[in-house]
């Protein structure tokens, strides 16, 4: 269960890939420096780390609001040891 990876960090990573790719296309031969990163990632950060993305990540896994029925018994079958 990684609700933040699914709802926040995954979309952030995807948006950053697009932003950095566009930057490289517009600045051929230049490298991204540590001074460029904040301005490049600012919009991706605010879009990804929003409440509208965080809450559904936890809802999907039944953590918030708490849902005992989020997983069925079949989901736990791989945890059983077989001989």
Secondary structure as UniProt FT lines:
FT   HELIX           3..4
FT   HELIX           5..9
FT   HELIX           10..26
FT   TURN            28..29
FT   HELIX           34..48
FT   HELIX           51..60
FT   TURN            61..66
FT   TURN            68..69
FT   HELIX           73..79
//
